[in-house]
Amino acid sequence: MSAIVPAPIARQPWQMILPLTLLVIFGSAVLYSAAGGHLQPFALSHVIRFAIFLVMAWVMSLFGKDLVRFVAYPAYALILLLLLAVELLGFVGGGSQRWIDLGFIVLQPSELMKPAIVLVLARFYADLPSGMVHTWRSIVPAGILIGMPVLLVLLQPDLGTALAIAFGGVVVMFLAGLPLRWFMMGAGAGAIAAPLAFFFLLHDYQRNRVFTFLDPESDPLGTGYHITQSKIAIGSGGITGKGFGEGSQSHLNYLPEPHTDFVFATMAEEWGLIGGLFVLLVFFLVLRWGWRVALASDDRFARLLSGGMVATVFFYVAINLLMVMGLAPVVGIPLPFMSHGGSSMMTNMICLGTLMMVNRWNRRSGRRGLA
C-alpha cells in the first residue's frame, strides 16, 4: 500500500477522518430532510464547509511546535480585542450582540476564544516551573486569563459560550496538576454563588430556561415548547425511526431549530435509536482518538493543548445531547458536525486540526503511542 498511496496521504489519521466524514455525510442527509428534500440552504453548504475546514485542519497540522507556542499569547490578545470590539461595534442578531462585520466575513469572536483559551493556558502551564504549581502563581493568572473573555461573552449575552470557555480552561488547569482541593473549594463557592447569580445576574430568558428545564410541562406551549417538542420527536422515532424524510415534527414545523440546536431530535425521529447509536459511536471514536493523542505526548505543552481540545469538543457534544433530551437547560450549543452553522464547524475543526498537529509532533519525536 505504501507504494500505491502517497506518504502525505497515508500519514493522515484516517481512523478519525473516515468516521468523521461519515458523520458529516449523515448530518447532511438529516439537513436535506429538514429542508424538505432540498440541498439548499443547509445540506450542500454543510458539506462544503466541512471540506474547506478539513483542508484548514490539514494545514494546521503542518505547524511547528515553536510557532504554536509563540502565537499563543498574541492570538489570545487579538481575540480578546475582537470581543471588546463586539461590545463597541458588533451588531445584534436574535437579541444578542455576538458578531462583528469585518467586510469579507461576519465573525463571532467568542467561538475562536474556545480553542484560544486552551492554547494560552497550555503555554502558561508549560512555562510555569513545577514548584509553583501548588502556589497562587498557578491559579491567579490563569483565573484572569479565563475570567476576562468569560465576562465579555456574558455581556453579549451568551451563557452557553461562556460556560464552554470556562470549561475548557478549567480542564487545562486540572490536567496541569493543580491541587484537587482547589477545584472542590471552587465548586463549593460556585454552589453558594449560584443562587445569587440566578436572581441578580441572569437575564429573564435565561432564568426561564432553568425553570423550563426543571418543569417543562408547566408551560408546554410557551417556555417549555422547545424541550417538549424535542422529546416528542426523539421518543416517536422508536428503534428504527419513521424513515428518511418522514419526520412529522420537523416537517410540520413543530420542532424549533430542526437544523441547528435540535438537529439530533430531527435525526432521531427519522432514524430512531439506531441512528442515535451511530452518532454516539462516531463521537466516541473521534474523542478516543484525540485522548490517545494527548496520552502519547511526552511534552507538557502538547499534552495540555491536546487534552484541552478534546475537552472542548466533548463539551459541545455532551451539552447538546443533554439539552435536546431535556437533561440540561437550553443554552444554544449546536451538535458538532451535524448542526448547520459555520462558527461551530470552524471551532470544532480548529480543535481537530490542533489534535492532528500534535499527532504529527508525536510521530516526529518517535512517540506514535496509542494514536
Secondary structure as GFF3:
##gff-version 3
##sequence-region A 1 371
A	DSSP	alpha_helix	7	10	.	.	.	ID=ss1
A	DSSP	alpha_helix	14	34	.	.	.	ID=ss2
A	DSSP	alpha_helix	43	60	.	.	.	ID=ss3
A	DSSP	alpha_helix	65	89	.	.	.	ID=ss4
A	DSSP	beta_strand	91	93	.	.	.	ID=ss5
A	DSSP	beta_strand	96	101	.	.	.	ID=ss6
A	DSSP	beta_strand	106	107	.	.	.	ID=ss7
A	DSSP	alpha_helix	109	127	.	.	.	ID=ss8
A	DSSP	three_ten_helix	130	132	.	.	.	ID=ss9
A	DSSP	three_ten_helix	136	138	.	.	.	ID=ss10
A	DSSP	alpha_helix	140	154	.	.	.	ID=ss11
A	DSSP	alpha_helix	159	175	.	.	.	ID=ss12
A	DSSP	alpha_helix	180	200	.	.	.	ID=ss13
A	DSSP	alpha_helix	204	214	.	.	.	ID=ss14
A	DSSP	three_ten_helix	216	218	.	.	.	ID=ss15
A	DSSP	alpha_helix	225	236	.	.	.	ID=ss16
A	DSSP	alpha_helix	248	251	.	.	.	ID=ss17
A	DSSP	alpha_helix	263	295	.	.	.	ID=ss18
A	DSSP	alpha_helix	300	324	.	.	.	ID=ss19
A	DSSP	alpha_helix	342	364	.	.	.	ID=ss20
###
